[in-house]
Amino acid sequence: MPHGNTYTWHFSKQRFSMNISKDSAVTVQYKITDAQGKLLDQDTIAYLHGGYDNLFAKVEAALANEQNLVQAAKEKLAEVDERVKNAEAEKQEKEQILAAVESEPVPNDRKLASARDQSIRKARDEVRKADGELRRVQQQHRSAAGDLNRREAQAARTQARLDTLNQGLQQAKETLKAREEQFVAM
């Protein structure tokens, strides 16, 4: 089992009153508990015996939906990655402009010196704005990455549940076949 989880399947122990063969409609009552005995799932399910594997449609549909959500989260993260790169480039460009303006010699003319100081203030303001935008998109990136991780974990849990259900189904089919053989032998 994934992540060391242990699940126990309990099937009803009713005596069969019919011969179960290919294309028979079969009803199975089950409950699934974890290692501590906590009930995880309980239901009565019906399936068409004979290897059609269409038993857990709701779980399979949920998994498909979760996989779609994972894909959407991956696409969102890629989009935010691009915005982070753009914001980093924008900040770097603004820092280069600031460095160039600050490296200009201070003119002796008072008006030119004042214009240079104003250019420096404007360049610093642009760097601060670019830094703010970069921080904002970095936060979006962390959020999108967290969302992707949560969705991938949920999809993995659903996949593990589906795997467990399918394993239990296989065990149930084997049990049903053995009981069928016992019933026929009577």
Secondary structure as UniProt FT lines:
FT   HELIX           2..4
FT   STRAND          7..11
FT   TURN            22..23
FT   STRAND          25..34
FT   TURN            35..36
FT   STRAND          39..48
FT   TURN            49..51
FT   HELIX           57..103
FT   HELIX           110..185
//
